[in-house]
Amino acid sequence: MHHFIRIILFLSLITLLSCGNLKPKKVDMRENPVNMQERAKKNIREGKGVSLGSIVGNRGGNTTFEFSTSNPMWRASLEVLDFIPLATVDYSGGMIISDWYSDSTKSNESIKVTIRFLSNEVRGDSLKIILHKKVCKSNQVCIVTLLSNSKIDEELRSNIIRKAALLEQESKEKKKN
């Protein structure tokens, strides 16, 4: 039986190694441009790359692209949550997830904050705030519950909106000057 398995493995290995896709492709350097920009253009023409100019440089399209530093909702959320360790901060995905946070008064309770950005507009419905509460017993058994319509949710939302409005106003004043 062991002989049979070894033969199968050996034949599988030979079959894989004989595949042309696993062998490196020979490249003639005389056919590739020396200039890096020309080489990049050639790769894009051949479908081997992506041109960011068509995405970022397109001013005539209806695409709006904002960097995180110019998005007041994003900046305000990070500033309001600066006391909590953050586990995930993904601007392109529009999400901030904190780590479990516990203040010193209740060491057996902690919260986790998730903020999803639904829009870049400075409005209350531009954010979806999800709060989880974890209570751990002395025997290390923890119970996690979803906090809905809590006072913490309301406070976070109002603080973020207030801070975002201030940041947006500061940005507009800087543009005027």
Secondary structure, 3 states (H helix, E strand, C coil): CHHHHHHHHHHHHHHHHCCHHHCCCCCCHHHCCCCHHHHHHHHHHCCCCCCCHHHHCCCCCCCCCCCHHHCHHHHHHHHHCCCCCEEEEECCCCEEEECCECCCCCCCEEEEEEEEECCCCCCHHHEEEEEEEEEECCCCCEEEEEECCCHHHHHHHHHHHHHHHHHHHHHHHHHHC
